[in-house]
Amino acid sequence: MRDVTIGIIGCGNISAAYLRGAAASRLVRVKSVADLRPEASQARAAEFAVEATSIDRLLADPEIEVVLNLTVPQAHVPVGLDVLSAGKHLYAEKPLGTTVAGGRQLLAKAEAAGLRIGCAPDTFMGGGHQACRRAIDTGLIGTPVAGHAAIQTRGMEHWHPDPTFFFKPGGGPVLDMGPYYVTQLVNMLGPVKSVMAQGSSGYAARVIGSGAKAGQEITVEVPTTVNAILLFESGANITLSHSWDVWAHRRLPFEIYGTEGSLLVPDPNYFGGTPEFTRRNGAWEPLDITAQPFGANNMQHPLTGIALANYRIIGLLDMAAGIALGRPHRASGTLALHVLEVLEAIGLAAVEQRAVMIESRCDRPTPVPQGQDETVLWQ
Ligand SMILES: NC(=O)c1ccc[n+]([C@@H]2O[C@H](COP(=O)([O-])OP(=O)(O)OC[C@H]3O[C@@H](n4cnc5c(N)ncnc54)[C@H](O)[C@@H]3O)[C@@H](O)[C@H]2O)c1
């Protein structure tokens, strides 16, 4: 094992989770951080004892091998192309880009340069989700035939201090939250073949609820309730409901129905949770996730106080190990591009009122080995 030196571009809300994850890992070392707003990079640098620098200097630094792009979705492709032009491997927050065309540009450039692309979410590598993958692979619920994946909340503007991008093209609940659900679906079921969808907006405007911009109004430019049907190549028929127009509900968010039983999948925005399953119509039983790494609770939700497992960065650690060992990494650009094509197709299907066929295919990522910590990635 050796530690890989990384630089971070984008020092907003989510950067703290990555800096905490990096500080806890022996596989990577954050050398420097940069942002369009120097005050943001200086604040994170002071908090985590790393160096604040300019974007140009970070990209020119020969010590930095991998750049973590934590900018807003609309900047993922342009910043990603700059990272690849600088000869660095790229790991990006989700979505890979706001369009499939942009995502394809990134993958083509990386391939031509012999560089890697990794992309969030890496939550599918978490203990709860890998236990679900294992349950499906071992036939616990038979052949998956149907299911549903729902995220229904009141939105983002009440908690995020700078939420405008969520309600503009490139935002919306499908591009923002869809990557978590669709990536875990592809991890469990394989690639998607076609989609159908309907979209609508519950509110014309949103009011920012916290931070320096509290009280400012955002005009909503994207559908904020989207219902879609995903047909997988395996034959599984899954409904996906993503809405930011819901105050309260009593729906279970993520269920897979198989020929021999059913599976409740934990929240794919996090890494742990307790999956449950039934054999045919028997009683629900918990699925033990403790043999998998990255599932134990290690934080409390800042708003609800609920204990959660957050290991954001393990996809990057896996990519760093993959580079060193010459093996593929799991949260890959190919997987992210397939997921992005599905998300874009959902939007297109809703606008054009037709089924949209998915062109790209990807293999399911290799399961994460069982074990207790990040050393399982070093194989
Ligand atoms: N906030 C969360 O809880 C969360 C969770 C998971 C994933 N994400 C994803 O992480 C990404 C960032 O989200 P966030 O919530 O941290 O956003 P944010 O707005 O808080 O931070 C983004 C930062 O990127 C900087 N930036 C924007 N364009 C840039 C550019 N071209 N070059 C350099 N810096 C630039 C901004 O100045 C800002 O500091 C998004 O893709 C989002 O979907 C966020």
The ligand as a MOL file (V3000), in Angstrom:
LIG
                    3D

  0  0  0     0  0            999 V3000
M  V30 BEGIN CTAB
M  V30 COUNTS 44 48 0 0 0
M  V30 BEGIN ATOM
M  V30 1 N -24.3170 18.8250 -0.4660 0
M  V30 2 C -24.5050 17.5250 -0.3910 0
M  V30 3 O -24.9960 16.9840 0.6240 0
M  V30 4 C -24.0730 16.6400 -1.5140 0
M  V30 5 C -24.1110 15.2790 -1.2920 0
M  V30 6 C -23.6480 14.4450 -2.2750 0
M  V30 7 C -23.2130 14.9770 -3.4690 0
M  V30 8 N -23.2140 16.3120 -3.7110 0 CHG=1
M  V30 9 C -22.7290 16.7870 -5.0210 0
M  V30 10 O -21.4960 17.4610 -4.8210 0
M  V30 11 C -21.3620 18.5300 -5.7510 0
M  V30 12 C -21.1540 19.8230 -4.9840 0
M  V30 13 O -22.2750 20.0250 -4.1530 0
M  V30 14 P -22.2040 21.0090 -2.9130 0
M  V30 15 O -23.4480 20.7890 -2.1700 0
M  V30 16 O -20.8990 20.8780 -2.2210 0 CHG=-1
M  V30 17 O -22.2810 22.4250 -3.6970 0
M  V30 18 P -21.8140 23.8570 -3.1580 0
M  V30 19 O -22.5080 24.8470 -4.0050 0
M  V30 20 O -21.9330 23.9220 -1.6860 0
M  V30 21 O -20.2330 23.8590 -3.4980 0
M  V30 22 C -19.7280 23.8620 -4.8100 0
M  V30 23 C -18.4170 24.6400 -4.8110 0
M  V30 24 O -17.8560 24.5790 -6.1220 0
M  V30 25 C -17.3270 25.8550 -6.4490 0
M  V30 26 N -17.2920 25.9690 -7.9120 0
M  V30 27 C -18.3270 26.0770 -8.7480 0
M  V30 28 N -17.8860 26.1150 -10.0230 0
M  V30 29 C -16.5370 26.0020 -9.9700 0
M  V30 30 C -15.5220 25.9700 -10.9590 0
M  V30 31 N -15.7950 26.0600 -12.2550 0
M  V30 32 N -14.2350 25.8500 -10.5350 0
M  V30 33 C -13.9300 25.7630 -9.2170 0
M  V30 34 N -14.8700 25.7990 -8.2320 0
M  V30 35 C -16.1580 25.9090 -8.6100 0
M  V30 36 C -18.2500 26.8460 -5.7770 0
M  V30 37 O -17.6080 28.0920 -5.5790 0
M  V30 38 C -18.5770 26.1230 -4.4670 0
M  V30 39 O -17.6850 26.4660 -3.4290 0
M  V30 40 C -22.6400 18.5130 -6.6060 0
M  V30 41 O -22.3740 17.8070 -7.7890 0
M  V30 42 C -23.6430 17.7630 -5.7350 0
M  V30 43 O -24.5890 17.0780 -6.5210 0
M  V30 44 C -23.6060 17.1510 -2.7400 0
M  V30 END ATOM
M  V30 BEGIN BOND
M  V30 1 1 1 2
M  V30 2 2 2 3
M  V30 3 1 2 4
M  V30 4 1 4 5
M  V30 5 2 4 44
M  V30 6 2 5 6
M  V30 7 1 6 7
M  V30 8 2 7 8
M  V30 9 1 8 9
M  V30 10 1 8 44
M  V30 11 1 9 10
M  V30 12 1 9 42
M  V30 13 1 10 11
M  V30 14 1 11 12
M  V30 15 1 11 40
M  V30 16 1 12 13
M  V30 17 1 13 14
M  V30 18 2 14 15
M  V30 19 1 14 16
M  V30 20 1 14 17
M  V30 21 1 17 18
M  V30 22 2 18 19
M  V30 23 1 18 20
M  V30 24 1 18 21
M  V30 25 1 21 22
M  V30 26 1 22 23
M  V30 27 1 23 24
M  V30 28 1 23 38
M  V30 29 1 24 25
M  V30 30 1 25 26
M  V30 31 1 25 36
M  V30 32 1 26 27
M  V30 33 1 26 35
M  V30 34 2 27 28
M  V30 35 1 28 29
M  V30 36 1 29 30
M  V30 37 2 29 35
M  V30 38 1 30 31
M  V30 39 2 30 32
M  V30 40 1 32 33
M  V30 41 2 33 34
M  V30 42 1 34 35
M  V30 43 1 36 37
M  V30 44 1 36 38
M  V30 45 1 38 39
M  V30 46 1 40 41
M  V30 47 1 40 42
M  V30 48 1 42 43
M  V30 END BOND
M  V30 END CTAB
M  END
